[in-house]
Amino acid sequence: MSSISSLDPAFYPTPAALVTFNGPQGKTCLLPSPWMGIVWCDPPLLTLAFRHGCAARPLMQKASRFVVNLPPDSLLDSSPLIHWLMTKNPDMESAPGLTPWQDRFMAVAAIEECPVQLVCDQTEVNSRYGQDVLSGRVTALYANKSPLPLAEPLDFGRYTVARR
């Protein structure tokens, strides 16, 4: 009989995305999003969901830009990081095993350990179906710290599969 780890995804689901945005006093805030959906590919629009009543909602509403960091499984297998994500501390500086990274064109720090980043302009934060929902327009795409052109409709599947 196999033993079940206390961090088994059945008990602690791993996030689909790690969202970074600028909080008060210039600190980078980090929130895990359990769900990310594609709204439209041209222009590229996406939606992320968070637990309703999330303590960081007021911070998100003040942010005009955010970065969707797509984490590899190896990062999400980190016990200290998963435990930290379950706390309600949105300050990225205290997150174990994460390094802030910023390109000169990004207004928000991304996560260096994530191979794909989608830089978004926020359009709105709403509450729907018991979730806080953040919507944004993708303005830049980075893969392995290199900017990629957004000249054609964005193929989200190409980048979400490549992250694993």
C-alpha positions in Angstrom: 0.0 0.0 0.0 1.5 3.3 -1.0 1.6 6.3 1.3 -0.1 9.6 0.4 2.1 12.7 0.7 0.6 15.6 2.6 1.2 17.6 -0.5 -0.6 15.3 -2.9 -2.5 17.4 -5.4 -5.7 15.8 -4.3 -5.3 17.6 -1.0 -3.4 20.7 -2.2 -4.0 21.5 -5.9 -1.1 23.2 -7.5 -1.8 26.5 -9.2 -2.1 26.9 -13.0 -0.3 30.3 -12.8 1.6 32.5 -10.4 0.4 36.1 -10.8 2.7 39.0 -9.9 1.8 42.6 -9.7 3.0 45.8 -8.0 1.6 46.4 -4.5 2.0 49.2 -2.0 5.5 50.7 -1.5 6.7 49.2 -4.7 6.7 45.6 -3.4 6.0 42.8 -5.8 2.9 40.8 -4.8 2.4 37.2 -5.7 -0.9 35.2 -5.9 -1.4 31.7 -7.0 -4.3 31.2 -9.5 -5.9 27.8 -9.6 -7.6 28.5 -13.0 -6.6 30.4 -16.1 -8.9 30.6 -19.1 -8.4 32.0 -22.6 -11.0 34.5 -23.6 -9.8 35.5 -27.0 -6.7 35.0 -29.1 -6.8 38.2 -31.3 -6.4 40.4 -29.4 -5.1 38.0 -26.7 -7.3 38.2 -23.6 -7.2 35.9 -20.6 -9.0 35.5 -17.3 -7.7 34.2 -14.0 -9.7 33.1 -10.9 -8.9 33.5 -7.3 -10.6 32.4 -4.0 -13.5 34.8 -3.4 -12.6 37.3 -0.7 -8.9 37.0 -1.3 -7.1 39.3 1.0 -5.1 40.7 -1.9 -8.2 41.7 -3.9 -7.9 45.4 -2.9 -4.2 45.3 -4.1 -5.2 43.7 -7.4 -7.8 46.3 -8.0 -5.2 49.1 -7.8 -2.8 47.4 -10.2 -2.9 48.4 -13.8 -0.6 45.7 -15.0 0.2 42.1 -14.0 2.4 39.2 -15.1 1.1 35.6 -15.5 4.0 33.3 -14.7 3.5 29.7 -15.9 5.4 27.5 -13.5 7.1 24.2 -14.4 6.1 21.1 -12.4 9.5 21.0 -10.9 8.9 24.4 -9.2 5.4 23.3 -8.0 6.9 20.1 -6.5 8.7 22.3 -3.9 7.2 21.6 -0.5 8.3 24.9 1.1 6.8 26.9 -1.9 3.5 25.1 -1.8 3.2 25.7 2.0 4.1 29.3 1.5 1.5 29.7 -1.2 -1.2 28.4 1.2 -0.4 31.2 3.6 -2.1 34.5 2.9 1.1 36.5 2.5 1.2 38.1 -1.0 4.8 39.5 -0.6 7.0 37.8 -3.2 10.2 38.8 -1.4 9.5 36.2 1.3 8.5 33.3 -1.2 11.0 30.4 -0.9 12.9 29.5 -4.1 11.6 32.4 -6.3 13.7 35.0 -7.9 12.2 38.3 -9.2 13.2 39.1 -12.7 12.3 42.2 -14.7 12.9 43.2 -18.3 13.2 46.9 -19.0 9.9 46.9 -20.8 8.0 45.2 -18.0 6.5 47.4 -15.3 6.1 44.4 -13.0 8.6 41.8 -11.8 8.2 38.3 -13.2 9.5 35.0 -11.7 12.8 33.9 -13.1 12.1 30.2 -12.5 9.0 30.2 -14.7 9.9 29.6 -18.4 6.8 31.6 -19.7 5.5 35.0 -18.7 2.5 36.8 -20.1 2.5 40.6 -19.3 -1.1 41.9 -19.1 -2.9 45.2 -18.8 -5.7 44.7 -16.4 -9.1 45.3 -17.6 -11.2 44.4 -14.5 -11.6 42.5 -11.3 -15.1 41.0 -10.8 -16.8 38.4 -8.5 -18.5 35.5 -10.3 -19.6 32.1 -9.1 -17.9 32.5 -5.8 -14.6 33.4 -7.3 -12.7 36.7 -7.8 -12.0 36.9 -11.5 -9.2 39.0 -13.0 -9.3 39.8 -16.7 -6.4 41.2 -18.8 -5.1 41.9 -22.3 -1.8 40.3 -23.1 0.7 43.0 -24.1 3.9 41.0 -24.1 5.0 37.4 -24.1 8.4 36.1 -22.8 9.8 32.6 -23.1 13.0 31.8 -21.3 13.5 35.6 -20.6 13.3 36.4 -24.4 10.5 38.6 -25.7 8.4 37.0 -28.5 6.4 39.0 -31.1 2.6 39.4 -30.7 2.2 40.2 -34.4 -0.2 37.3 -35.1 -3.0 35.7 -33.0 -1.5 34.2 -29.8 -1.4 30.4 -29.7 -1.8 30.0 -25.9 -1.6 26.2 -26.1 1.9 26.3 -27.6 3.2 28.1 -24.5 1.2 26.4 -21.8 2.3 22.9 -23.0 5.9 23.9 -23.3 6.1 25.0 -19.7 5.9 21.5 -18.3 
